Every structure is written in structure tokens, then in C-alpha cells.
Amino acid sequence: MFASRPATDRRTRSTVRAVLIVANVAVIGVFVHQLLAQSTYPAASSTSASSSASALGTADGAMPAGVTVFDDQVPGVINLDTDLLLALRKAATAAKDDGVRFFVNSGWRSPAYQEHLLREAITKYGSKEEAARWVATPTTSPHVAGRAVDLGRSNATTWLSKHGAKYGLCQIYANEPWHYELRPDAVVNGCPPMYADPTHDPRMQQ
């Protein structure tokens, strides 16, 4: 006959079995939790991933805070028309003596970014007609062509309203005191009369 196993050995085997049972229950629990999570929170679709990858940013003309007309690393500034940018920098240099800095709220924009802004304006104002008073289409916007800049702060636009013509810089729309474009003839003849808003600008009718 075989001698009976010691009580200590039996207790060890019982402990091992208990540990294995607990481990199996934990594994099953994790598996069930993962199945529930997958059914409740489906994975992101390829469409949403694509949208995230193509998000508009500074490369399309979105402007970080605190950008000036001298920031060559910002696409919204450096992609402006060369003559416009030169005039802005000359004016900004003169304005600095009066304690005024030219901050760029918006400059050059890609067509995609302009379209994005237009859609936002339609949502905000409730119709294409009302949005057109503030945002042009990608095909008509002087921002897309690099020929317009929206400036801040108010002391900068106040300074330009007095001295801008000397540099050929003119406010174009009465409802947008921040929007400036280059009008070289203004150096001699002064700035032309402003349009009430972009819908009165013949360029916007194309």
C-alpha cells in the first residue's frame, strides 16, 4: 500500500486549484468586458480618421495668436502678395514709433479654409445672402489671392485710418474696419470710397 499524502501536500494542491480558478474567472471577465465595450463604443470609421488627418490649420491660413506682419514662418503672412506685405511692413515700422503694433488676425487663406469660413458664416447668419456680407467665396475672396489682410488691434486700424493711404493701404468695406488691401493710387489720390459691405463690391459678383 502507498502511504497517505501528508496534510500539508493536500493543502498546497487545494491552494493551487483555487488560484487557477480565480485566474480563469478573471480572464473570462476581461474577455466579456472587451466584448461589451466593442458593442457599445464602435471603432472610429475611416471617414472620421480621414477628416482628422485633413483638419485645417496654419498651413491653410489659420492664424495663431500674436502673429505680426513680420512673422515670415507663418503661411498666412508670407503667402501675402509681395507688394501688400512690403507696404504693411513699411507702415508697421512707422507705427511702431507711435507705440502701435500690427497684429494679423487673418491674411492669405487656402480655398479650403475660405470654404470652411463661408460654411461657418452661413450657419452663424442663417443664409448665404447674409453670410456674403462678411465672407466671400473661395473664387472671389481677395484673401485666397493673398491680396487682403485683417488686422488687429483697434489702435492699429485707427492708425491706418489716418496714415494708411500714405502706404497705399486702404479699408475697403465700411462694415469691416479690420480689412485692408493695397491701392497704390492712394499714395497720391487717397483711398477710394468704401463699399458698404462685400456684396456691393463688383469683384464679388463674378
C-alpha positions in Angstrom: 0.0 0.0 0.0 1.0 3.6 -0.6 1.4 5.8 2.3 -1.2 8.6 2.6 -0.1 12.0 1.4 0.7 14.5 4.2 -2.0 17.1 5.0 0.4 19.9 4.0 0.7 18.5 0.5 -3.1 18.3 0.2 -3.5 21.9 1.3 -0.9 23.0 -1.3 -2.8 21.3 -4.1 -6.1 22.8 -3.0 -4.5 26.3 -2.9 -3.1 25.9 -6.4 -6.5 24.8 -7.7 -8.2 27.8 -6.1 -5.6 30.2 -7.7 -6.2 28.7 -11.1 -10.0 29.0 -10.8 -9.7 32.7 -9.7 -7.3 33.3 -12.7 -9.7 31.7 -15.2 -12.6 33.8 -13.8 -10.5 37.0 -14.2 -9.6 36.1 -17.8 -13.3 35.4 -18.7 -14.3 38.7 -17.0 -11.8 40.7 -19.1 -13.0 39.0 -22.3 -16.6 39.7 -21.6 -15.8 43.4 -20.7 -14.0 43.8 -24.1 -17.0 42.3 -26.0 -19.3 44.7 -24.3 -17.0 47.7 -24.9 -16.8 46.9 -28.6 -20.5 46.7 -29.0 -21.1 49.9 -27.0 -18.3 52.0 -28.5 -17.7 51.1 -32.1 -14.3 51.9 -33.6 -13.8 55.2 -35.4 -14.8 54.9 -39.1 -12.2 55.5 -41.8 -14.2 58.7 -42.7 -13.7 60.3 -39.3 -10.0 59.3 -39.3 -9.6 60.9 -42.8 -11.4 64.1 -41.5 -9.0 64.3 -38.6 -6.0 63.9 -40.9 -7.2 66.7 -43.2 -8.0 69.2 -40.4 -7.3 72.8 -41.5 -4.5 74.6 -39.7 -1.8 77.2 -40.1 -0.8 75.6 -43.4 -4.2 76.7 -44.8 -4.0 80.2 -43.4 -5.4 79.7 -39.9 -3.6 82.3 -37.8 -2.0 81.7 -34.4 -2.5 84.4 -31.7 0.1 87.2 -31.6 1.3 87.0 -35.2 2.6 90.2 -36.7 3.3 91.3 -40.3 7.0 90.4 -39.7 6.5 86.7 -39.0 8.0 85.0 -42.0 7.3 81.5 -40.7 3.5 81.8 -40.8 1.9 80.9 -44.2 -0.9 83.3 -43.7 1.7 86.1 -43.7 4.4 85.0 -46.0 1.9 84.0 -48.8 0.5 87.5 -49.0 1.1 89.4 -52.2 4.7 90.8 -52.1 3.7 94.4 -52.6 1.0 94.3 -50.0 3.3 92.7 -47.4 6.0 95.3 -48.2 3.5 98.1 -47.7 2.3 96.6 -44.4 5.8 96.3 -43.1 6.7 99.9 -44.0 3.5 101.1 -42.3 4.1 98.9 -39.3 7.7 100.2 -38.9 6.4 103.8 -38.9 3.5 102.9 -36.5 6.0 101.4 -34.0 7.3 104.9 -33.3 3.8 105.7 -32.1 3.7 102.6 -29.9 1.4 100.7 -32.3 1.9 97.1 -33.5 0.2 95.4 -36.4 -1.2 92.0 -35.4 -2.5 89.8 -38.2 -5.9 88.2 -37.5 -6.1 86.7 -41.0 -4.1 87.0 -44.2 -3.7 84.6 -47.0 -6.1 81.6 -46.9 -6.3 78.4 -48.9 -9.5 77.8 -50.9 -10.4 75.0 -48.4 -10.0 77.3 -45.4 -12.1 80.0 -47.1 -14.8 77.5 -47.9 -14.7 76.4 -44.2 -15.2 80.0 -43.1 -18.0 80.5 -45.5 -19.9 77.5 -44.2 -19.4 78.7 -40.7 -20.8 82.2 -41.7 -23.9 80.6 -43.3 -24.5 78.7 -40.1 -24.0 81.8 -38.0 -26.0 84.3 -40.0 -28.7 81.9 -41.2 -28.4 82.3 -45.0 -25.9 82.6 -47.9 -27.1 86.1 -48.6 -26.4 87.4 -45.1 -23.1 85.4 -44.9 -22.0 87.1 -48.1 -21.9 90.4 -46.3 -18.9 89.1 -44.3 -17.3 86.2 -46.1 -16.6 85.8 -49.8 -16.4 82.6 -51.8 -13.1 80.9 -52.4 -13.2 82.0 -56.0 -13.8 85.7 -55.2 -12.0 86.2 -51.9 -9.0 88.6 -52.0 -7.7 86.6 -49.0 -7.3 83.5 -51.2 -5.4 85.6 -53.7 -3.2 86.9 -50.9 -4.4 90.5 -51.5 -6.1 91.2 -48.3 -5.3 91.3 -44.6 -7.5 91.5 -41.5 -5.6 93.5 -38.8 -5.8 94.0 -35.1 -5.8 95.6 -32.6 -8.1 98.6 -32.7 -5.2 101.0 -32.3 -3.6 99.6 -35.4 -6.7 100.1 -37.6 -7.2 103.6 -36.1 -3.6 104.4 -37.0 -4.1 103.1 -40.5 -7.4 105.0 -41.0 -5.3 108.2 -40.5 -2.0 107.2 -42.2 -2.7 104.1 -44.3 -3.2 106.0 -47.6 0.4 107.1 -47.5 1.4 103.5 -47.9 -1.4 102.6 -50.3 -3.2 100.7 -47.6 -7.0 101.2 -47.6 -10.0 100.0 -45.7 -12.3 98.5 -48.4 -15.6 97.8 -46.6 -17.4 100.1 -44.1 -18.6 97.1 -42.1 -15.0 95.7 -41.7 -12.7 98.2 -40.2 -10.0 95.5 -39.9 -9.9 94.5 -43.6 -7.2 96.3 -45.6 -6.0 95.9 -49.2 -3.3 97.6 -51.3 -4.4 100.5 -53.5 -1.2 102.0 -54.9 -3.0 105.1 -56.3 -4.0 106.0 -52.8 -0.5 107.3 -52.2 -1.3 110.3 -54.5 -5.1 110.3 -54.7 -6.2 109.0 -51.3 -8.2 105.9 -50.7 -11.3 105.3 -52.8 -14.8 105.4 -51.3 -15.5 102.3 -49.3 -18.2 99.7 -50.2 -20.9 99.3 -47.5 -20.0 95.6 -47.4 -18.6 92.9 -49.8 -22.0 92.4 -51.5 -21.6 95.9 -53.1 -18.1 95.0 -54.4 -18.2 94.2 -58.1 -15.4 91.6 -57.6 -17.8 89.5 -55.5 -20.3 89.2 -58.4 -18.1 87.1 -60.5 
